[in-house]
Structures are given as C-alpha cells and as structure tokens.
C-alpha cells in the first residue's frame, strides 16, 4: 500500500500527470480494445513520470515538449510512433473537455518503424530457435508457424487445441479484433510441439513455469537478440517478435497460397496480408523480370562484353 500512496503524492493537480490520470480513469480509456489500452497505458505511464512530462504545468504543455519526449525514443521508431499515438488519443479527449489549453501533438514527428514488421527468413527462424533459451525459442516456433500476434500467443492453452479432419490446430480469439479463428498446425509445428511438456494451463511459459505477458515476450527476445553473439545478424536487421507474423504470411504466399486463404488462416485482413507480402512479391516479380530478360537478350553469357577493351588489344 505504501508504494501506491507515494505514487499518488507525485500526481499534482494542474500538471500533465493529472491529465494523464484523468484520461486513464475515464470511460473513453476503458472502452479501448484491451491491446490498445495496454499499449496506451504503457507510454502514458512513462510520460507521467516526474522526470518526463509529468510535472509540467498543464498551461505550459505544447508540441515542442511532446516532440522532445518523442525524440528521446528516436532509437526505437516503433515505440516512438506508439507513444505519439497514445498522446494524440489523450489530446483529443482532453481538448473537448477544456483540460488542455491547446493541441500538444500538432506538428510532432514520429516516423515510425520501417523494420518492425520485416519478416524473418527461414534461416533466421532456425537460428533463433537453436540459440535462444528454450522458453523463448518455443514462442518463436509458435509465432512463425501460426502467424499470431504476441498478445494471442501468450494466451494459448493446451485445451484450445482441436483436431479437424485429422489435422490439429488451435482455437484463437484474437485480442485486438475479437475475431475467432482456428489455426491449423503445420507439420513442422506438430513435430516441435510433440516434444513440449504438457501441463494444465498455458502452452507457452517462462523459464520459471509462469505465464508470459506480451511485454515480457518482447523484452526477453530483445535481451537474447542483443546479448548473444550468434544472433548478431538478427540484431543488425532489427528483427522483432511481431515480424514472425509476417514470416508465416510470406511462407504461405511463396507457396502460391491465395491472399484470401492466407487471410482466413492467419486472421489478417487481405490488405494487411498484401502489405506483409510486399517485399516478397517484389522479389518474385524482379526474378520473373530478369528471367524474361535472359530469354530475350540477343547475347549469351559466353560472349565477351562489347566494352571489354582487351578485344582491341588494349
């Protein structure tokens, strides 16, 4: 109880921390989707800290201060974008209630991640499964083979597994959308999962046998990726757990599975499937183009290039 009282004393009326407190206690915040509420709450708690934006008087809040806060996250583009989104939601709620004297995110910049959803290559998945500790390795395996979000992976239970027409799969109620889907297990996942210890409750557990939270999964993977020399190539590419959702999609697309079928299996909208596959599609189209070029080119690979000066004795 004592820590809670100390936390309350830090929130002073007339400060930005007090606006955050009111927003997170509001019906508007409670009505957000659980995953969105968790994400907003994470960044608003950080913004609420006295050493962050918390002690700034409400009348002094302005875009320059918010930009300074966002700039502190510049080395984490996806986090920077998430923080900006959370503050914009608070701003919209507070302005119409005269709790803020002016917009505070107008003109702020948070480019967002260009690599957060980059799919892992199959070799990168295999490397991570081999090098990472078993409890995070199992998360990687499940993510790469089901294409589900981290927030859904950590909620999977052994009792969610159901066999349909001889194929085991798992029933998922996606936390972000509320959509209910059944995801069939790939042959690879069936082999992997047959070796995992079965105990009542969740399939994926931490090393101490307790359930994961979504944030713990990300934090553990980043620790593995950033501290183990063998995983340096994955660190260089900035690969994150959410990128495995794209991995599952790209694997299916490379096998010429249609976008509607991928959408149904993974539980993604067709536009998102297309977005995740954009790099893979570009590679496929580029290869097709060069094969056409090879077939139609007048020369052969054995011919000496015309700009080779040795032909003239030079």
C-alpha distance (Angstrom), angle and dihedral (degrees) to the residues before:
residue distance angle dihedral
X1 . . .
X2 3.80 . .
X3 3.83 93.9 .
X4 3.81 89.7 53.0
X5 3.81 92.1 53.2
X6 3.80 90.7 49.6
X7 3.82 89.3 49.7
X8 3.80 91.5 51.8
X9 3.81 93.1 50.0
X10 3.80 89.6 57.9
X11 3.81 91.7 61.6
X12 3.79 106.1 83.3
X13 3.78 123.1 -171.3
X14 3.78 114.5 -106.7
X15 3.79 93.4 30.5
X16 3.78 130.6 109.3
X17 3.81 88.8 -111.6
X18 3.79 88.1 63.4
X19 3.82 91.2 52.8
X20 3.81 89.1 52.1
X21 3.81 90.3 49.1
X22 3.79 91.5 52.3
X23 3.80 93.1 46.7
X24 3.81 94.9 49.4
X25 3.81 89.5 49.0
X26 3.80 93.1 49.5
X27 3.79 129.5 105.3
X28 3.80 88.2 -120.5
X29 3.80 91.0 61.2
X30 3.81 92.3 43.8
X31 3.82 90.2 54.1
X32 3.81 93.3 57.9
X33 3.78 117.9 107.5
X34 3.82 109.9 -89.8
X35 3.79 94.2 -112.4
X36 3.81 91.8 47.3
X37 3.79 91.4 47.2
X38 3.79 91.0 51.9
X39 3.81 92.6 48.6
X40 3.82 94.2 46.5
X41 3.79 91.5 44.8
X42 3.80 91.9 52.7
X43 3.80 94.7 55.4
X44 3.80 95.4 37.9
X45 3.80 90.1 54.6
X46 3.78 88.7 54.4
X47 3.81 92.0 47.0
X48 3.82 88.4 48.9
X49 3.80 93.8 60.3
X50 3.82 115.5 111.5
X51 3.81 90.8 -123.2
X52 3.81 90.0 51.9
X53 3.83 121.8 43.0
X54 3.79 98.5 -49.8
X55 3.81 101.1 99.8
X56 3.80 96.5 43.6
X57 3.83 110.6 114.4
X58 3.79 111.6 -111.8
X59 3.82 93.0 -121.2
X60 3.81 90.0 56.4
X61 3.79 96.3 52.9
X62 3.81 111.7 116.6
X63 3.81 139.9 151.5
X64 3.81 94.0 -92.1
X65 3.80 90.8 63.0
X66 3.79 92.6 46.7
X67 3.80 90.0 48.7
X68 3.80 90.1 52.8
X69 3.80 88.5 53.3
X70 3.81 91.1 49.0
X71 3.81 91.3 46.5
X72 3.80 88.4 59.2
X73 3.81 86.2 65.3
X74 3.81 95.5 47.7
X75 3.79 92.3 117.0
X76 3.82 89.0 58.7
X77 3.82 105.1 51.4
X78 3.81 96.3 178.1
X79 3.80 91.1 49.9
X80 3.80 90.0 47.1
X81 3.80 91.3 54.6
X82 3.80 92.5 46.6
X83 3.81 91.5 51.4
X84 3.80 91.3 50.3
X85 3.81 90.9 50.0
X86 3.80 91.6 51.3
X87 3.80 92.3 49.7
X88 3.79 91.5 48.0
X89 3.79 90.1 54.2
X90 3.80 90.4 50.9
X91 3.82 90.7 46.4
X92 3.80 93.1 53.0
X93 3.80 91.4 49.9
X94 3.81 95.0 44.8
X95 3.82 99.4 44.9
X96 3.80 95.8 60.1
X97 3.81 89.1 49.6
X98 3.82 93.4 51.1
X99 3.78 90.3 -117.9
X100 3.80 92.1 125.2
X101 3.82 122.5 45.2
X102 3.82 94.5 -147.7
X103 3.83 142.9 0.0
X104 3.78 110.5 -71.8
X105 3.81 102.2 -169.6
X106 3.82 99.3 44.7
X107 3.80 108.4 130.6
X108 3.80 95.0 1.6
X109 3.78 116.1 143.7
X110 3.79 128.6 -138.5
X111 3.80 108.9 156.0
X112 3.78 93.1 -166.3
X113 3.75 129.0 -143.0
X114 3.76 122.2 -41.8
X115 3.79 92.8 -176.4
X116 3.79 108.4 31.7
X117 3.80 92.8 98.5
X118 3.79 96.6 37.9
X119 3.82 107.5 135.0
X120 3.76 117.7 -119.2
X121 3.81 116.7 -122.0
X122 3.79 116.4 -118.0
X123 3.81 89.1 -110.2
X124 3.80 90.3 53.8
X125 3.80 91.5 50.5
X126 3.80 90.7 50.3
X127 3.81 91.7 47.9
X128 3.80 93.0 50.6
X129 3.81 91.8 46.8
X130 3.81 89.1 52.8
X131 3.81 100.2 42.6
X132 3.82 103.8 34.2
X133 3.78 121.4 83.3
X134 3.82 112.7 -88.2
X135 3.80 96.1 -107.8
X136 3.83 93.2 57.0
X137 3.81 92.4 34.8
X138 3.81 88.9 62.6
X139 3.81 90.1 53.1
X140 3.81 89.8 53.4
X141 3.81 91.5 49.3
X142 3.80 93.4 49.2
X143 3.81 92.9 45.6
X144 3.81 95.4 47.9
X145 3.81 92.6 48.8
X146 3.81 100.9 41.4
X147 3.81 102.6 30.6
X148 3.79 92.8 -139.3
X149 3.79 128.0 148.6
X150 3.77 119.2 -100.7
X151 3.81 90.3 -113.3
X152 3.82 88.8 59.5
X153 3.81 96.0 41.3
X154 3.80 92.6 59.4
X155 3.82 91.1 52.4
X156 3.82 96.5 53.1
X157 3.81 113.7 119.5
X158 3.78 130.8 -167.2
X159 3.82 88.2 -118.5
X160 3.84 88.8 60.0
X161 3.81 90.3 69.0
X162 3.80 112.9 103.4
X163 3.79 130.7 175.2
X164 3.81 117.9 -135.3
X165 3.80 120.9 -176.2
X166 3.78 89.9 -15.5
X167 3.82 94.9 -51.6
X168 3.82 119.7 110.9
X169 3.76 117.1 -138.3
X170 3.75 140.2 154.4
X171 3.78 131.6 -106.8
X172 3.80 111.9 -131.6
X173 3.78 130.5 -174.3
X174 3.78 100.2 -161.4
X175 3.77 109.5 -130.2
X176 3.80 95.8 -149.0
X177 3.81 98.3 49.5
X178 3.80 104.8 16.7
X179 3.81 88.3 -127.6
X180 3.82 115.4 150.4
X181 3.79 116.2 -140.9
X182 3.79 139.8 161.8
X183 3.80 113.1 -134.9
X184 3.83 115.4 -159.1
X185 3.79 117.1 -137.7
X186 3.78 117.8 -116.1
X187 3.80 117.1 -128.7
X188 3.80 89.2 -107.3
X189 3.80 91.9 54.0
X190 3.80 91.4 47.7
X191 3.80 89.3 56.1
X192 3.79 93.9 46.2
X193 3.77 95.7 45.9
X194 3.81 92.9 49.2
X195 3.82 87.8 70.2
X196 3.81 96.0 48.6
X197 3.79 119.7 102.8
X198 3.78 112.0 -107.6
X199 3.76 117.6 -143.7
X200 3.82 130.7 155.3
X201 3.78 113.3 -77.6
X202 3.77 131.7 18.5
X203 3.80 123.8 19.7
X204 3.80 96.2 -144.2
X205 3.79 115.7 54.7
X206 3.78 136.8 170.2
X207 3.78 121.0 -109.9
X208 3.82 90.7 -90.5
X209 3.80 91.3 54.3
X210 3.81 96.4 -107.7
X211 3.83 124.4 123.1
X212 3.78 122.5 -89.8
X213 3.77 126.6 -119.7
X214 3.79 116.8 -143.2
X215 3.79 92.3 -111.4
X216 3.80 92.3 49.7
X217 3.80 90.2 55.8
X218 3.80 91.4 54.2
X219 3.79 93.3 43.9
X220 3.81 93.2 49.0
X221 3.79 92.9 48.8
X222 3.80 92.3 48.3
X223 3.81 89.6 50.8
X224 3.81 91.0 51.0
X225 3.80 93.0 45.0
X226 3.79 95.1 46.5
X227 3.80 99.7 42.9
X228 3.80 105.4 39.3
X229 3.78 115.3 80.7
X230 3.80 93.4 -150.6
X231 3.81 89.3 60.6
X232 3.82 94.3 53.3
X233 3.84 92.4 109.0
X234 3.80 89.6 57.1
X235 3.78 90.5 47.5
X236 3.80 90.0 51.4
X237 3.80 89.7 55.1
X238 3.80 91.7 46.9
X239 3.80 92.6 -126.6
X240 3.80 115.9 -176.2
X241 3.79 133.5 -175.4
X242 3.80 93.3 -102.3
X243 3.80 89.0 60.4
X244 3.81 88.0 70.1
X245 3.80 87.7 70.2
X246 3.78 86.9 63.4
X247 3.81 90.2 44.6
X248 3.81 91.6 60.6
X249 3.80 90.7 48.3
X250 3.81 94.9 47.6
X251 3.82 91.9 48.6
X252 3.79 90.1 56.3
X253 3.80 93.9 44.6
X254 3.80 92.4 51.2
X255 3.79 87.2 57.0
X256 3.84 87.4 55.7
X257 3.80 94.5 -109.5
X258 3.80 107.1 161.2
X259 3.78 121.2 -108.3
X260 3.85 93.4 -117.0
X261 3.82 90.9 53.5
X262 3.80 91.9 47.9
X263 3.80 89.0 48.4
X264 3.81 91.5 54.7
X265 3.80 94.9 44.6
X266 3.80 98.3 47.5
X267 3.79 98.8 29.7
X268 3.80 96.8 -120.6
X269 3.77 127.8 133.6
X270 3.84 114.2 -106.5
X271 3.84 91.8 -112.8
X272 3.80 90.2 54.5
X273 3.81 91.1 48.2
X274 3.80 88.1 52.4
X275 3.79 90.7 48.4
X276 3.80 93.3 50.9
X277 3.81 90.4 48.6
X278 3.79 96.8 47.0
X279 3.82 95.8 101.7
X280 3.80 92.9 43.9
X281 3.81 90.5 48.7
X282 3.81 90.6 50.3
X283 3.80 90.6 52.9
X284 3.81 91.7 48.5
X285 3.80 92.4 48.6
X286 3.81 91.9 46.4
X287 3.80 91.3 52.5
X288 3.80 91.1 48.0
X289 3.79 89.7 51.1
X290 3.79 94.7 50.9
X291 3.82 91.5 47.2
X292 3.81 88.9 54.6
X293 3.79 89.1 47.8
X294 3.81 91.4 51.2
X295 3.79 91.3 51.9
X296 3.80 95.1 47.5
X297 3.82 99.8 38.8
X298 3.86 111.6 112.7
X299 3.78 92.7 -140.2
X300 3.79 132.0 66.0
X301 3.76 130.4 -134.2
X302 3.81 90.1 -108.6
X303 3.79 95.0 58.2
X304 3.81 118.7 100.9
X305 3.84 111.3 -111.5
X306 3.79 112.0 -104.8
X307 3.80 91.8 -125.4
X308 3.82 92.5 56.7
X309 3.82 101.4 117.8
X310 3.83 93.1 -162.9
X311 3.81 87.6 79.7
X312 3.81 88.1 71.0
X313 3.76 93.0 45.1
X314 3.80 92.0 -103.9
